[in-house]
């Protein structure tokens, strides 16, 4: 099929490239000339595992092209996907400015009937408004909603092996075309679900809000465990093996971030308030998450005797999750701001997100090109993102490098008992703080 993908962010670039990988002729369109120029030279604006190789291969094969000219690019295309950003507005609702700009340009540029598929995350009822706006001219266009369920860091794999594909349309022939397009990804039995556009739009929000709820729930339980002397690791196992609950998204930590959960929870709160059905659960989920982002700072204050002035804190992990360079709404940003405000010197490392953080903080931080470099002379280490390379560090080297052997682990990567044996004061989420054992303390004092 000949496909146009409008938007080259996570949604558009991954979707367009994966469609090209299965033999379709895809043009990806963006108004950002610099981004498109980079993509034509296989320079990606985002880090996503396996994506660069796919972009290069499909460009070389002629199945994937890039353009800044929407009118020209869609001329011979029947299927047009809209994958532009819908950021959170000041009111908390989704800002659809980019969506409407694309819809208006399609209406004004199209010379024949198109199928316009909204892949961006949009409020319930948007697809109906898109259809109305598209069809204000003389040419009749058909529409559908096709929400994405991609996780940053494994988006390519998620697209290639989806749990389900959701399509919202009232036109059976459109559903058939989209089912044919997705056939290579669902041929092993994954579900293709057809429903109304409103149900498809709501499915996207409901899915993200449910996952965000699980994260806030386990974080609230972790905080209770600390106060009551329980261990969240044991509790998580005790509930996770219940098939009705499961383990996914039940990892205690320092809160969720990224481009989806925060804005989608806020959008759901705004939408529910607008229609007179206040979402008390989502309001609580949001508040728990905002509070949780400050937990690691509170632990560092306690571990460093209530004073961070002229203390040096190393921070491992800046992206909101591993395998991405995305720092939008990242818990690390909250921690860094708190540390700086408290008078601490901050040394940071992340395998992919250093430059994105540099754009925010400039020369207020020390940026290190290796993890151990952050810990030289540090009074404490904060682990914020669970990159795999942080799971098994050389603890003896860490102890030698650090001015004080203190670790505040926001992802529960290490075993408290082992850390005590190694001579660290170790705080994590939902577990008791571990102090160096007498033997380890004696060795440190020599």
N, C-alpha and C positions, 0 to 999 in steps of 0.2 A: 504494500500500500504506500501511497505518497502522503506523508504526514508533515505537518508544520507544528513545531513546539514553540510557543511564545514564552520566553523566560528561560534563563540559563543558570538558575540557582540550583539548590539540591534537587528540587522536584523536577524541573525542566531538563537539566543536563543528564541526570540519571535516567529519567524516563525516555528521553529522546535517544540517548546512546543505546539503551537496552533494546528499544524497538529496532534501531538500525542493526544491532547484533543479530537479530532474527530475520534479516533480509529485507527490511522495509527501507524505503527511500525517505530520509528524514532531514529536514532543515530546521535548525534551532535558531530562534530569532531573539535579539535583545537590543535595547536602545543604547546600551553601554558600548561605545565603539572600541574602547581599550580592551574590554573583556572579550569581545568578539575577535579582535585582532590577535589576542593571546591564544584563544581557542583554535584559531586557524593554524597556529604554530604549535599546537598541542601543549599550550601552557594553561593549566586549569586554574580557575579562580578559587577553588575549594580543594581541600584534601579529603579524599574518600578512597579507601582501599579498592584496588582493581579498576577504578574508573579511568585513570590516565591511559592504561593499556588499551582499554576498549575504545576510547576516543581516538587514539592514534590508529588503531587497526581499522576502524570503520571509516575514518577519513581517508586512509590510504586506499580502501576498497571503493571509495566513491559513494558509499551509502549514507554518509553523515556530512552535512555542510552547515556553515554558519553564516548569518546575515544580519544586518541592521535595518534592512528595508522590508517591513512587514507586507506592504502592498504588493511588492514584486514577488516576495517569497511564497505568498499564499495563492498566487494566481492559478497554478496548476494543481493545487492541493484540495482534496475534498475534506479530509479530517484535519481540524485545527484544535490543538490542545492549548489551554491557557494554564500556565504554571508560574504565574508571577506572584510576588510576595503580597501577603495581606497582614501587614504589621499591626501591632496593637495601637489603637488611637488613645488620646488622652482620656477618653471616657471608659476605656477598657474594651470597647468593641473592636471588631476587625475593620481596618482601614481598607476600603475597596477601590481606592483611587486608581491604582494600576490596573485592576480588572476592568473598570469602566473605560479607561483609556484604550485598552486593547479591543474591547467590544465595539466601541465607536469607530475605531480604525478599521476593523474587519467590515463593519457595515458600510463604511464609506469606500473601501477599497475593493471589496469582492465584486466580481463580475458574473459570478454564477453561485448557485446554492451550495452552502457549506454545512458540515456537521461540526458544531463548536462544542468541545468537551471541556468543562471546567474541572481542572485538577487541583487548583488552589483550594486551600481550606477557607470556606466562606460560610456566612450565617445561613441558617435554614430559610429558604425562600428566595435565595439569590438566583438560582437557576431560572426560576420563573421570570424574574426581572431581567435576566440576561436575554431570554427569548423575546420578551416584549421589546427590549431596547434594540436587539438585532433586527427585528422585523418591522421597524418603523419605516424602512425604505420599501422599494418595489420588489426586491428579491427576498424569497422566503427561505429562512435557514432553520435547521433543526439543532436541538441542543441535548446535552446529557451532562450528568454529574458523574465523575469517576475519581473519588477521593483516593489519596495515596496513604499507605501505611508503612512507610519506609523509616527505618531506624538509622540515624547518622552513625557512620562507622561500619555498617554492614548493609548499606542501602542497595548496592548492586545485587547482593545475594538475596535480599528481601524481595527485590523486583523479579528476579529470575525464578524464585521459588516461593511464591506468595501463599499465605495461609488461605486467602480468598481474594477474589476480585469483585469489587462492588460497583455496579453501574446503576445510576438513577435516570430513568427516561420514561416517557409515556408513549414512545414510538417504537414498536417492536422491531422494525427494520434497523433502527439505530443500535438497539441491543444486539442484534445478530451481527452487525458489522464489528462492533467492539468485542464480541465474543470470538469472532474469527481472528481479530488482531491479537487477542490475548491467548489464543489456543496453544502456542508453543510453551507458555508458562503454566498452563493448567491441565496439560494433557495427562499428567500422572494422577489426576483425581482431585486436584484442588478445586474448591467451589467457585463458580461464577454466579454471583447473586444479582438478580435484577429486581429493582424496586422503584418507587417514585423518587423524583429528584429530592424532595424534602426529606425522605427517609435516608437517602444516601448521604446528604449533607449532615443530617443529625447523627448518622453512624460514625462519621469521622470525629465529631466532637465528643460523642459518648465514649468512644474507644479511648481517646487521649485523656479524658477526664477520669475514666475508670482507672487507668494506669497511674495517673498522678495521685489518685486517692490511695492506691496501694502503697505508694512511696511515702506519702505523708502519714499514713496509718502506721507503717513499720517504724518510722522515725519517732512518732509519738510513743509507741510502745517501748522503743529503745530508751528514750528519756525517762520513762517510768521505771524501766529495769534498773537504771543507774540509781535512782532514788530509793528503790525498794530492795536492792541487793540481789536482783535476778540477773541473768546473763542472756542478752538478746540472741546470741548465737544458739543457745539451747532452745529458747522460745521459738525462734524462727524454724528450727527443725521440728519442734513439736507441732507447729501449725502447718508448715509447708508440706509435710507428708500427707496431710488431709487433701484428697484429690479435689475437694470442692474449693480449696484455697490455692494450693500450688506454691512454687518457689519464685516464679517470675515476678520481678519488680518488688520483691520483698527483701531488699538489701538495705540495711540501715546505713545512713550516711549523712551528708551535709546538705541535702536537698536537691531537687531537680532544677535543671536549667535548660538552655537550648532555645531553639526557635519555635518549638511547638507547644510543649506542656504549659509554660507560663502564659503565653498569649491565648491559648485555647481555653484554659481554665478561666481567665479573665473575660474572654469573649462569651463564655457560657454564663458567667455571672451577669454580665451586661444584658445579654439576650433574655435571660429568664426574668430579670428585673423589668425589662421593657414590656414583656407580655404579662406581667403581674403574677408570676409564679417564682418568687425569690428562691434562689438555690442555696439553701443553708449549708448543705454538705460541701459544695464547691467553695463557698466563702471560707469554711473551716480548713479545707485542703490548702487553699492559698495562704491563709494566715500561718498554718503550721509550717509550710515550706519557707515562708519569709523568715520566721523565727529560727528555723533549723539552720539557715545559712550563717547565723551568728554563733552557733554552738562551738565551733572549733576555736574561734577567737576567745570565747569565755574560758575554754580549757587552757589555752596558752597563757592567759592572764593569771590563772590559778597556778599553773606549773612554774611560772616565772615570778612568783611572789608578788603579784599584783602590780608590777611595774615593767613596762616595755620600753621606757625611754632609753635610747642608745643601746638597746638589745638588738641582736641580729637574728632574724628568723628566715630560715630556708623554706621555700614553698615548692613542693613537687607536684606538678600537674596544674595546668591552667585551663585547658579545654573543659567544657561542661561534662564531657564523657570521653573515654579513650577512643582512639582511631578516628579522630576528627580534629580540625583546627578551629572549630566553632567555639567562641567564648561568649556568645549572646546569653545573657542572664546567668552566666556561670557563677557558682558559689565562690570560686577563687577570687573573683573581682570584689565581692563583698568583703572577704577576709583581707585582701590586700589593702583596701581602703581603710578598714578598721585598724590594721597594723600601722599604716602610715600616720593616721590621725593620732595614734597612741604614742608616736615618737620612735617607732622601731625602724631599723634598716632592713630592707626586704631584698632577698636574693632569690631569683625564680628560675625554674627550668620546666620545659615541656617539649616533647619530641616534635610537635607540629605547630603549636599555637603561640610561640614566642613573639613573632612579628605582629600578630593581631593584638596582643597585650601591649606591646611597645607603642602601638598607635594610640592607646588609651592613656598610658601612664608616662610615656616619654622617658626622660632621664631620672625619674623619681625612683626607679628600681635598678638593681643590678641583674643583668640578663646573662645567664650562664649557658654554655653550649654542651654541658654535661651535668648529670644529676649530682655527682659528688662535688662538683665545683661550688654548688650552692651551700654546702655544709661546712666549708672551711672557716673555722672560727665562729660558727653559728651557735647561738644559745639554745635554739630549738629548731626542730624540723616539723613542718606541717605537710601531711600527705593529703592532697585534695582530690586528685583524679587517679583512678586505678589502672594506669598504663601497665602493661605486663612487665616491663623492665623494672618496675618498682616492687614487684612481688618478692623477689629474692635478692636483696642487696647484700653487699659485703658489710655486715654489721660491725665487725672488728675495725674495718677501715673507717666506717662512719664514726665510731666512738673515738678513734684517734683524731679525726679531722675536726670534730665538734668541740666547741669550748665547754659545752655542757651536754651530756647524753640524754636529751629530752626529745621525745617524739609524740606529736599529737596526730593520730591517724584518723582521718575523716572517712576512711573506707574499710576499716577493720581488716587490713591486709595481713597483720601479724598476730602471733599468739602471745597473749599477755605473760604467761608463765615463762616462755622462752625469752622474751624481752627482759624480764626481770633477771633471769640467769645470765644474760649477756651484759647486764649492768646499766640498762636503760630505765629511766622513768618514762612510763608509756601510758598514754591515755587514748581511748578509742571511743566508739559510739555504742552506748548501751551495755558497757562492761565496766567493771571496777578498774580504777587506775592501778597499774602495777608499779611498784617501787623496786629498785635493785635488791637482790637477795643479799644477805650479810656477806656471803663469800664474794659476790661480784663487787659489792661496795668496798670490801677490804682490798681487793686487787686495784680498784681505782685510786685508793688512797695511798698506794705505795709510790 
